């Protein structure tokens, strides 16, 4: 198994005078701007305002704690699950004096998983990825506490190289901050994981059996107390995906709660 590359970024506070707007194309860019360091275009910076992050997390966690917890959770992705996400986080002020959190990532030259030509090496690394992501959610459900909610989509990953790599790896590139401790909403995340995975399996002509085992174990865990109807619907949606049954199910919401 590949060893997760160390996070090499070490920025305390970014000076926006040292940044230029990036023209990088990213599926999950949304309304946010991406920047590059003037003297190092291999570093990509995503910016989110304090207010945006507080709203996303229901104003129930302070920014310094959010940043530190996020750093730890991303580090755990690499060290415990071999999910490569070379990212660091720091606070700063933008050119308008607004308080922001910056995520600093490595530029990855590569393709989204759906765009990669099929090969044994790619199939092996993709299967390991889905095994790891599914195990991550299963472990977090059992352990409780904060987890990274939004790592379930195929287009959030790129197969390619960062500066210094000799071999292609699968990298998580959508590294905005979206944490939750809500177990009910984890079913929604696993539903989208299963949906994207089953679509990719079909396109590659394979089954990721260990990931499927993890997902089936996840939906057979004892239910949290006081669950709402969305949990039952998401479990049924996951079951249908796992047995290949056609379904027109669409989740009512894709936005998780913090607690």
Buried (B, 14 or more C-beta within 10 A) or exposed (E): EEEBBEBEBEBEEBEBEEBEEBEBEBEBBEEBEBBBBEEEEBBBBBBBBBEBBBEBBEEEBEBEEBBEBBBEBBBBBBEEBBBBBBBBBBBBEBEEEEEBBBBBBBBBEBEBBEEBEEEEEBBEBBBBBBBBBBBBBBBBBEEEEBBBBBBBBBBBBBBBBBEEBEEBBBBBBBBBBBBBBBBBBBBBBBBBBBBBBBEBBEEBEEBBEBBBBBBBBBBEEEEBEEEEEBBEBBBBBBBBBBEEEEEEBEBEEEEBBBE
